[in-house]
Amino acid sequence: MALPIINSIASWILKKRIHQIELFMKYPNEVQEELLHNLLNTAQYTLIGIKYDFESITNYATFAERVPVSSYEDVEPLIEQTRTGEQNVFWPTQIKWFAKSSGTTNAKSKFIPVSHEALEDCHYAGSKDLLCLYLNNNEDSQMFTGKSLRLGGSKQLYEDNNTFFGDLSAILIDNMPFWAEMSSTPSNKVSLMGEWESKLAAIVQETIHENVTSFAGVPSWMMVLLNRVMEETGKTNLLEIWPNLEVYFHGGVSFEPYREQYKKILPKSDFQYYEIYNASEGFFAIQDSNDSDELLLMLDYGIFYEFIPMDSFGTPNQKVIPLAEVVKDKNYAVVITTNSGLWRYMIGDTVRFTSINPYRIKVTGRTKHHINVFGEELMVENTDKALAKACKATGAEVLDYTVAPVFMKGREKGAHEWIIEFKNAPQNTEEFRQLLDEALQSVNSDYEAKRYNNMTLNPLVLNVARPKLFYDWLKENDKLGGQHKIPRLSNERRYLEELKAMQSEGSFTEGV
């Protein structure tokens, strides 16, 4: 069948879903309420369903009163029961896949349950809806005349007690429908290679001769791959290699620090960037229009949403609210109940609603990845924005960064200490530091107040990292490739001190 015909048929099939999306946009709270009842009914005879008497729960208020909010540590014993072969613990259908994730704040591995329903009705549904929304907004797309270059995790699936665990991307690839594999590159064999450097070389060799029309992957690691492709081919931009490129689907980390770098290697005015928000626990939100920085919260994937206002998070006055009660421009921790049997589970992410009709969000950070030692309530969203401003003003380009507090000692005031690895360093580091500090004050009024006349906080400390410092740190911690990312912000200094210790002598510009 000719490629243009395949492109037309695939586009037509995927675009049909738009009417269902419009339905939950119109009746969001009703869709969520019905979904909660379905989840409770489905799991009423599980171990956890009997414990909390799901059968008698008829409304959200009773559900919230009866079922406690939980962290991974709370549900780990039940997950371990299931990993040893016991079923019907927290979900009635067989759980045989577990997405292994160590996260960035805890070296201990987490095993997130993935049911068949979650695979089909959440993760794969999200992937198809991403294409649906993109195609509806770009009627002339020729994406399916070529292939999508995907960059997933770097771990294979492992078997234990007749259950399987590995990166979520490995689980998705292993269960991928044939049509998705046919339209993707590299091959499943290469995608599931475990050793990152060998995998990178194999991906380059498999993809440089393909007609690649789209990319999908985490911006930081995708940039590493694309730079390698250009080195291998001797080209100065990607359109010389793949002239039919039209869109990059990205997620996992904020795109803001990388935006200008991508524009340089993709010099095409109508090239599209589409963001997604997903994790091992589920597929949550999708950018639903061109050139937008908002994500539409997807409400019919078998996930019921609740939110904890960050101004009360972790306090005795912590309040949990349903979707119907959220307001715009406030940071919330996300709590989910899923069709994999996670009940009122805190995923550790924070979001801010940019719209409530329909519900659109921006991911602002992690509950553990913020700095609030001095009452400044600094979020990753703030640091990404400030960094982008400083880079634009100086022409600098950033590869990675992390920030930690400098604690008060005696009469010494506190501060924030940064380590930044530049792709293109600013000509004047001191000017960059000042611009970054000013930009932080412009995007965060609490930080501005603490910095006023150096009342509480001194100017930030900027350390310029040696080349490949963050790569070496990730390698040392077995976190190369895939969804692994640098912890941007921390209320303690462990990551920053580890990075500083890895600096080679004489290649470190410290404390400007």
PyMOL commands that set and color helices and strands:
alter all, ss='L'
color gray80, all
select helices_A, chain A and resi 3-15+18-26+28-42+47-51+54-56+60-66+72-83+116-137+143-145+168-174+178-182+188-191+196-207+219-233+238-240+256-265+323-325+380-394+429-443+445-454+469-476+494-501
alter helices_A, ss='H'
color red, helices_A
select strands_A, chain A and resi 97-101+110-114+147-151+158-160+163-166+184-185+212-217+247-250+272-279+282-286+295-297+303-309+321-322+331-338+345-356+359-366+397-406+415-424+461-464
alter strands_A, ss='S'
color yellow, strands_A
deselect
rebuild
show_as cartoon
